């Protein structure tokens, strides 16, 4: 793993770690919050252990010619999407897994125009960037665990929004956007 790939990946996780302090509203760090946050703590530690030579990567060193630029691209895309998403909001969001986070309004513009959960999409890019920087079972498992837990969190949030006062508008939004990736086809309006 190259030093630039390591530093960019660590910067991405540092930005993600700062989000509860600089952007999200205050909330309680409930057990489910910690379960969701767990892989975000694991990846930077594993990256540092890999860089120090304590852990050995799964991929041969020759592959880093391609993996390091891929890691840098994924990490930069994650940082860019996080910044774009922060810029889309007029008010901070609730932390994960807060029972009292009833929606005040729907955000369907900016970073949300094509993706319903751009923060989570950016987090998934960070996990992929970490795996590309240091292909190891731990970074792979952290990415897989992160994808599962973020998907479950997104589904819970979507059910809550669909049942809210914005339900009808949100269901229309669901039909034209992807959860973490833009939809390739948008259904024709009825």
N, C-alpha and C positions, 0 to 999 in steps of 0.2 A: 504494500500500500504506500502510495506516495504521500509526502507531507502535505501538499496542497489538497489532495482528496480527503485526507484525515481532517485537516483544519476546516474545510468547508462543511464536511459532515458534522463535525463537532459544533460549528457555528449554527448550523441548522437546528440541532437539538437544543442548543443554548437559547435560541430564539423561541422555540416551542416551550421550553421550560420557563421563559420569562412571560409568556402570554397570560397566565393567571394573575401576574402582578401588574402588567402594563395594559391589559386590554379587558379581560373578563371581569364581570361584577364579582363582588365578594360572595362567597358561598361556603358551605361546609365541605370539608374533605372527607366525605363518607367512604365506607369500605369499598364501594363500587368505583368511586373515583380513583382510589389507589390501585384497584385491580386494572382499571383502564390505563392508568399512567405507568404501570410497571414496566412495559417494554421500552418506554421513553427513558427510563433510568438505566436499563440494561445495555442498550445499544452503545452509548458513549463509553461505558466502562469496558465493554468488549473491544471496541475500536482501539482504545488506549492499550489494552492488554495485547492486542494483535500487533500494534505498532511497536510495542516494547519487545516483541518476540516471545512473550509468555504463552500465547496461543498460536497455533499454526493454521494458516488458511487452507481451505479445501482446494482452491484453484492453484495451478502451478504459477510461479512468478512471471512467466512469459505472458500470461493472460492479463496482467496488470497494465500492459500497453493499451488494452481496450477497456478494461474495467475502471481504471482511474478516471479517464475522461467521462465515462458513463456515470460514475459516482458524482463527479463534479457537476455534470449536467442535471442529474436528478436532484441534487442538493440545491443547486441554484434555482431550479424550477420550483422546488418546495418553498424556498425563501421568497421568491417572487409571488407565488400564489398566496402565501400568508400575508404579505404586504398588501397585495391587491384586495384581499378579503377584509383586512383591517380597514382599508380605505373605503370600502363599500358601506361600512356600518356608521350610523350616526350616534348610536348608543352602544355601550358594551353589552355582551351576551352573558348569560348565566354560565357558571361552571358546569361540567358534566354531572349528570345524575342528581340534579336538584329537584326536589318534589314541588317546589313553589315557583317554577320557572314558566308560568303561563305566558304565552306569547302576547306581546303588546302590538305587534304589527308583523306583516310578512315582508321579507326582503327577497325580491325576485329580479333584481337588477345587478349590474356590476359583476362581481365574481359569481353571483348566484344565477345569472342569466341562463346558463347551460348546465350547471352542476349544483345540486341541492346542498351538498356539504363540502364546500371548498376547503375549509380548515382540515377536515378529515382527509380529503384528497391530498392536501399538502403533507399531512403527517405520513400518509402511505408512501408518498414520493421520498420522504426522508428515510423511511425504513428500507426502501429499495436502494437508495443511495448508500446507506450504511452497508447493506449486503454486497453491493458492487465494490465498495471500498475494501471490505474485508469479508470475503465469502467464507463463512463459518457456520456450523450448525446453530450456534447461538444467535447470530444475526438473522439467519433464515427463520428460526423458530420465533424470534421476537417480531419479525415482519409478519409471519403467519398469524401469530397470536394477536398482534395489533390489528390486522385486517379483520379477524373474526370479531374482536371486541368493539372495534369502531363500527363495523357493519351492524352489530346488535344495538349499539347505542343510537346509530342513525335510524334504525327501524323503530326504536322506541320513541324517538323524537318525532318521527313522521306520523306515527299513530296518534301521538298527543296533538300535533298540529291538525291532523285530519278531523279530530274530534272537537277542535276548538271552534270559536266563533268564526274563524277564517276557513273552516272546513271545505266548503265548496270551491273557493278560490284556490286553496292548497291542493285539492285533488286535481284541478286543471293544471296546476303547476307541476304536479307529479307526472302527469301524462306527457309532458313535453321536455322534461329534464332527466338526466341520469343522476344516480346517487353520488358516484365518485368520478365518473367519466361522462362527457357530453353524450347525449343520444345521437346516434348516427342518423336516425330517421325521426322526424317529429310528425306525429299524427296530424292529418288535415283537420282544421277546425270544423265543427259541426254546425 
